[in-house]
């Protein structure tokens, strides 16, 4: 069984510069990650499933629209023969509270699938799958402080905060 945490994403600064033609906001943000958060486990196998428990599980749901499953499907579209498996999400972060819980969960799923399939953390297919899943997912792939710009597609180098 593989395990990783999915920490809360905190915007230490957030400058909204305007709305883009594609409907997204153009922004600049200094992002950091908390010590606490959700916990995601993966038992590698053939079938993709998700079970959710924890204090905020009911609000998160375990249906096909959960970002963990969406991220896994996005990566499977890009990596032929990707080994999937059974995810178990222990949901502690509040849902729809502005702390990027779903995005962090999705990024955690991508990290676990990368480990299960011996993909490098720098494999561009991970970033492609993250971008296709949601605008905050790419910055959560490597949950360390950094600047983020655009609609989340421009991610700066890690900062030593």
N, C-alpha and C positions, 0 to 999 in steps of 0.2 A: 504494500500500500504506500502510495506517495502522498505527502502532506505539505501544504504551504499556507501561509497566512495571506489575507486580503485586507490590508490596512485601510483606514479611512484616508481619503484625499482631502487635504486642507489647502485652500487658496489663501496664502498669506497676504498676497496683493492680488487685486483683480481690476484691470482697466478694460472697460468695454469701449472700443474705439468706433463702433458703428455696426450697421447690419450690411452683410454682403449680399450680392445678387442671388446667391444660392439659398438665402434665408437664414444662414448661420450668422452669429455675431463674430465680428473680428475682435479678438481680445489679446491681452498680454497678462500673464499671471505668473507669480512665483508660487510654485506648488511644493508642499511638503507632505509627509505621510506620518500618521500616528503610530504609536507603539501597539495599540489595540486594534481589533477589527474582527472580521469574519475568519473562519477557518474552512479550508477546502481540502477534501481528501479525494484521491482517485485510486480505484482498484482497476488496473488495466484489464481490458477484455474486448470482446467483439461488439457488444451492444452498448449504445450510448443511453445512459439513464441518469436521472438526478433525483436525489432525496434531500429534503431540506428539514432541518430541525433548529432549535435554538429559540431565544426569546422573541425574535422578530420574524420567525419563519412564516407565519400565516400571511403577513403582508407581502413577503417576497414571492411566494408561490413557487411551484415546481413544474409549471407547465412549459410547453414548447417555446413560449416567448421569453423565458428566463434567459438572461444574458450569458450565463454559463453554457447553456446548450447552444445558443446562437453562436457564441465564439467557437465552440467545438465544431459545429457544422461548417463555419467559415474556414477553419483550418483544414478540415477534411476535404473541402472543395479544392484546396491548393496543394495538398500533400497526398498523392496516390497511395493507397494502402495504409493510411494512418490508423494506428491502433487507438481505439477509443476506450470506453469503459464506463464504470459506475462511479458517478460523482456523489459525494455527500457533503453538503454545505451546512455548516453550523453558522446560522445567521445571528449576529450580535448587533450589527450596525442598523440604525433606523433606516427604513425604506423611504425614498423620496425626501431626504432631509438635507440634500446638498453636500453630502460628504463622499460622493462617488462610490457608494457601496456596491452597486450593481456593476459599475465599470471595473472596480477593483476585483470583484469576483470573476468577471469575464477574463481579465488579464491573468488572474491566478490559474484559471482553467487552461489558458494557453501555455503558461509556464509548466504546469504539470504534464500536459500532453507533449510538450517539447522534451521533457525529461523521459517520459515513457517511450518516446520514439527516437531518442538519441539525436534530437535536433539541437543545433547550436542556438544559444540565446540570441545570437546575431542573425539568425536565418531570416532573410527578408520576408518570407512567407508568414512569419509570426506577426510582423508589423502590418503586413497587408491584411491579415485576418483581423487584427485589432482595429485597424481603421474602418474596415467594413462592418464591424460590430457596433462601434460607437465612438464619438469624438473624444471622450475622456479615456478610452481604453488604452491607446498607445502610451500615454504618460504613466499609466499604472503598470505597464509591463515590467519595468525596473523601478520599484517604488522607493525612489530616493529623491531628495530635493532637487528641483531644476526649474528653469523658465520654460513656459509654454506660450506659443503665439498662434495667431490665426484662429482657426476653429478647432485647435488641438493638433493640427498636423505638423506644426513646427515645434520640435522638442529640443531644448538646449542640453548642454553637457551637465553631468551630475555636479551638484554643489556640495561642499563640505559643511553643511549646516548641522 
